[in-house]
C-alpha cells in the first residue's frame, strides 16, 4: 500500500519539521478528557486537515500524570500499526530528552536537553508560552516550567468545578493574546490546555445545555471513582447525553483551533491530543482516574502548518 501524493507531501513536511529546530515553532494542545471514540464521531474539519486521527494510549488516567508524561517527552503512544509517520516501529517519538535511556527510542525526531521538554525547548532557543484551563494549571509545578504562563479557569477557592463557564473562561478564547506573544519571539513553543471538553462540557460560546448541566450535577457525587451500575433507562439516557455533550464541545474547540492555526506567525509543527478520556457509566464508572479503555484511549493528531508568513 502506497500513500497518495497529498499524504506524501504532508509526511515529508512533518519529517522536515521534526528534524529542524531552526525553522519551525512547536504548538502542543491537549484537549482535556476527550475520548477517542467521541473525537472519531465528531465533525472536526480543522483537526482533520492537520492529519489523520490516531488512537493512542495515554500514560495517565487524569490530568497530573498524563501531563507529567507529556512534559517528560512521552506523547500518548500509538499502538495501532501506522505506516508513514513518526509513530512507526522505527521512530516512536517526535522528540525525546537526551537524559532518557538511549536504547528506549533509537530514532526520535528532536533531541532536547533538560528534565522536561519545556526546559529543552527553551535551551534550544524557543520562548516557552503556556495556557491552562483546569485546576492543575492554576498553580503548582507546571506553570513554573514556562517563560510565560496564563490560566483561565476555576481556582481552588470553593468554586464548583462543574459550574457553567462563559466566553473568556477558556484559553482558546484568548488566541490574540497568545499569538501576540509568539509574534514577539523569534521561535516559540506554545502549549494550550483546552478545558471545553472537560466536564461540564460547556463550550463557552453558547449557553450551556440545561439538561446536560442537570445530568452532570446529578452524577457529580459519583465522579472520578465511585461505581454505579447504569442498569436503568434514565442512567443509560444520561450516558448518551454526556457523550453527545462532549462531542459538541470538541466541535466547538475545533472552531477555536481554526482561529489559532490561521493566526500562527511562522511554520509550526503541531501536536493535538487528549490527556486522558472519560467514563460515561461504562462498567458502572463515571469521570476519570480509572485505568479503563474509555479513559486510557485518546485521540492524537500531528501535522505541519505554514503560518501567516508562508500563507500570505
N, C-alpha and C positions, 0 to 999 in steps of 0.2 A: 504494500500500500504506500502510495506516494502523496505527500501534501500538495495542494494546489498552489498556484503562483502567489495568491494573496497570503496564504498561510506561510509559505516560504519567506516572503518579504517580512511578515510580522516577526517570525522567529529569527531572521537574520538581524533585524533591528534590535531584538531582545538580546541576542548574543553580543552585539557591539556595545549596548548599554551596560551589560553586566560585567564587561571587562574594561570599561573606560571610566575612571573616576573623574577625568578632566572635562568630559563633555555632557554630562547628564546630572540633573538634580535627581533626588530619590524621594518618592512620595509613598508613604505606608499608611493605609486606612484600615482600621478594624471596625467591623460592623457588629456591635455588641449583641451577643446572644442569638445571632441569626442562624437558624437551622439550615442544613444543606438542602433538605427536601423543600423547604419553604422558598429558598433562593431559586431553586430549579424551576419552581412553578410560577414565580413572579415574572412580570414584564419589566426587564431591566436592560433597556437599549444601550445605555451608557456603558455599563459593565460588559455587556455582550460585545460591544465594539472594541473594548480593551483586549479581549481574548476569551477563549473558551473557559467556562467554569470547570474547575476541578473539585472533586470531592476529596477532602483531606481529613487527616486525623489530628486533632489538637492535642497539645501536651498538658492541658489543664481543663478542669471541669467548671472553673469560674474565673473571673477576671484576673485576679492576682497571679496565680501560677501560669495561666495562659500567656499573659503579657511578659512575665518573667522569662519564659522560654523564648518568646519572640524577640525581646531585647537582648537575650543571650545568644541570638544568632540562629534560632531554630523556628522557621515558619512552620505552620501546620504541614504535616508530612503527607504527600500524595502517595497513596498506596495502590491506586489503580495503575494500569500499565500505559503510561503516556508514551508517545512516540518521538516528538520532535522538540520538546522544550527542556528546560533545565531539570525538570523532575523526571529524569531517566535514571536507570541503574548506574550510569557513569557519572552523572552530575546531579547530586541530590539537593544542593543549596545554591541560592543566588549569591549569598555571602556567608562568611563564617569568621570567627575570631581566630587570630593567629595563635592564641593560647590554647585552643581546643586540641583534642587528640589528633595527631597528624594522620593516623590511619583511618579516622572516622569518615572523613569526606575527602577523597583523593583529588577531586577536581571541582572545587567550588568556583563561583564566579569572582567575587570580590574578597580579598583578604583584608580584614580590618584589625587594628591593634587596640587593645584595651580590654576592660572587663565586661563591656556591653557594646552593642552596635552603635548606640548614640555617641558614646565616647569615641568609638572607632571612626565614625563619620566626621566628628569634629577634628580628630587628629589628621584626617585626610584632607582637611581644608573646607569642610562644609560648615555652614551655620545651621545649628540644630534648633528646629522650631516645633513645638508640640501643642496640642489642644486636646482636652479631655472632656468627657460628658457624664461619667459615672463616678461615684464617690471615691473609688480607689485612686482617682486622679485629682481629687480636691486638695490633697496634701500627701505627705509621706515621701517615699523614695523616688517614685517615677518622675514627678515634675522636676526634681533636683538634677536629673540627668541632662536636661536641655539648657541651651543658652537662653531660650525664651520659652515660657510655657503659660498657656491660658486655660482657664477652666470655666466652662459654662454648664451648670447642673446643680442638683441638690447638694447640700452640705450636711455634715454631721451635727445638726443643730435642732434635731427633733422634727424636722420637716418630713412628712410622709414620702417615702421613696417611690410610692406608686401614685403620687399626685400628678394630675394633668399638667403638662408642660406646654408653654406657649411659644410663639415666634420669638427668636432671640435666645432661647434657652438651650440651644444646641450649637456645637462647634461649627457645623456646616452652615449655620445661619450667618457666619462671620467670615465668609470667603474673602471679601475685600480686605479685611484686616490681616488675614493670614498671608494672602498673596502679596500685599504691600511689603511685608517683611521679607518675603522671598525676593521681591524686586530689589531690595537694598543689599542683598548678598550676591557675591559672585557665583556661589554654589550653595545649594540648600538641601537639607534633609528635613522633610515635613512629615510629622506624624499626627494623625487625627483619629480620635476615638469617637465614633458616631453612635450616639445613645438612642436614636429614634427606634431602633429595633429591639431595645431592652424594654421589659415591662415598665410602664403600662402601654407601650407601643403607640404613644402619642407622636404624631408626625410633626407637629409644630406649625404647620401651615394651614390647617383646617381645625375646626372644633373637634375635639375627641369624640368618638362614638360613645354615646351614653351607655349603651348596653355593654360594650366592651369594658368600660370602666367599672360597671357593676360586677361583671364577671371577675375581673382582676381582683377587686376588693373582696369578693366572696371567697376566693381561693387564696388570698394573701396569707392567711394563717397556716396554710399547708405548703407555702412556697419554700423551695430550697431544702427539701429533705423529707418532709412528712408524707407518709404513704396514705393515699386514699384510693380505694378501688372504684374506678369510674364505671359502675355497672348499671347506672340508672340513666334514662333518656336525657334528663337535664344535664348530667355531667358530660355525657357524650356531645351534646349540643354546645356546651361551654368549651370543650376541647376544640371543636371545629371553629368556633368563633374566635378563639385566641390565635389559632393557626392563621386564619384569614386576616386578623388584625396585624400580625407580624408581617404577613405578605404585603399588605397595604403600606406598612411603614417602610419596608425595603424598597418599594416602588417610589415612595416619596424621597428616600435617601438617594436613589438613582438620579432623580431630577436635580438634587442639590449637587451631586458629584459632577453632573454635566457642566454646571456653572464653574466649579472648581477646576475641572480639567481644561476647560476652554480658556481659563484665565492664567494658567501656569506660564511663567515668563520665558522658560527655556525648555529644551528637550528634557524629558523626565522618564526614568524607569519607575513604573507604578505597580504597587502590590496592594490588592484589596482582599481582605479575608475576614472571617468571623473569628473571634477569640474562642468561643465555645457556642454550643447550641442551647436548646431549651426543651424541657419536657412539658407536654400539654396533657398530662394524665396517663400516658403510656405506662403500663405496669403499676399504675397507682401513684406515679410520681409527678410532681409539678415543679416548675422552675428549673434550676440547675444545681450544681455541686455533686451530682451523682455520676459515676463513670458508666453511662449507658449510651447506646448508639446515637440516640437523638441529640445528646449533649456533646458527644466526643467527635461527631462527624460534622464538618463545617465546609462552607464554600470558599474557594480561593481563585482569584484572577490575577494574571500577570501580563503586563504589556508595556509598550513604549509610546509616549505621546510627544508630538512635535514641539509644543509650546507656542506662545504667541509669536515669537520672533521668526520661527520657521513657517508658521501658518499664514503670516501676513503677506 
